Amino acid sequence: MKKDFYEILGIDRNATAEQIKKAYRKKAIEYHPDKNPGDKEAEEKFKAAAEAYEILSDADKKARYDQYGSAAFDGSGGFSGGGGMNMDDIFSQFGDIFGGGGFGGFGGFGGGGGQRRMKGSNLRIKVKLTLEEVANGVEKKVKVKRKVQAKGVSFKTCPTCNGAGQVMKVTNTILGRMQTAATCHTCGGTGQIIESKPNHADAQGMVMEDETVSIKIPPGVVDGMQLKVSGKGNDAPGNNSVPGDLIVAIEEVEHETLKREGENLHLDLYISFAEAALGTSKDIETVSGKARIKLEEGIQSGKILRLKGKGVPSINSYGSGDLLVHVNVWTPKTLSKEQRQFFEKSLTDENFIPHPEKSDKSFFEKVKDMFS
């Protein structure tokens, strides 16, 4: 489903980073679950605002959204720019939006901060796709090495911060004594440290495991696009931790005969003098199989045939591009004696002398049509 992230936050497309942050803060306060208990509609608006902020506050994601729309972050099929966020993902934004102390005034997230949920690091992989897979969409299964918490690991309350995740520091300044909160260096802000772990686990209680991840890739992706599979990155230590994400970079494999240009495809079709003069039918390759096209008698080299909807689907579900077939009349490099005599006689034959009609477009007009 298409989403207008600017409309969700109530801002225009020229909004600055500070205006985006301010708009999100306003929406988050208005629709926060603690302020609207049991209100499902408010909860959905709260999540939608968080999703919009996650995209628009990131320069790279914002650029991809402005170019491809919300389909580039479609939560269906396993990807999300925010659609796959849970409440912990959303509340993790509040340190940036509401200051280091978190979301003051609402249950469990305000005041002096307190224990926070750690998120594991992201993993990045490349997935190679053929042009057919790009055009039709595909489900890929990939094996990923992830850090996960070892079985049998247990945690206890951090003795340094007593589970708060932060320690208070008092500093003498020219304005007097100032108290500030800092992340606990012992537990890294989780409020927990390892109590016991199996011998094969690392210092954080982690082990490496292979996992096969199924990735549903929608039609119309482009080379270099990054998609996110939520929760398939590395785990983080602690009972309250959440895993990172798997970032999937798309790499498009070049097709042997079809050349992609955005959502349109181009195909060079070579025919003989005889086929051009007499007309013929040809089987050509498309991303969805074979197609048969008819070439009229006397077709000229450089003619472009447009097959509507035979290109690549739009990532924004705006339909598909076209397949443009470029007709090239093949000139033989060597001739037999009889063939040479035939063409020598044709040099003075009025029927073989070029007589372009006004309806025959020039090369530059054809190029212009291709990009229109």
Summary of the structure (lengths in Angstrom):
residues: 372
radius of gyration: 30.8
end to end distance: 28.5
largest distance: 106.5
contacts: 1061
relative contact order: 0.11
helix: 26%
strand: 29%
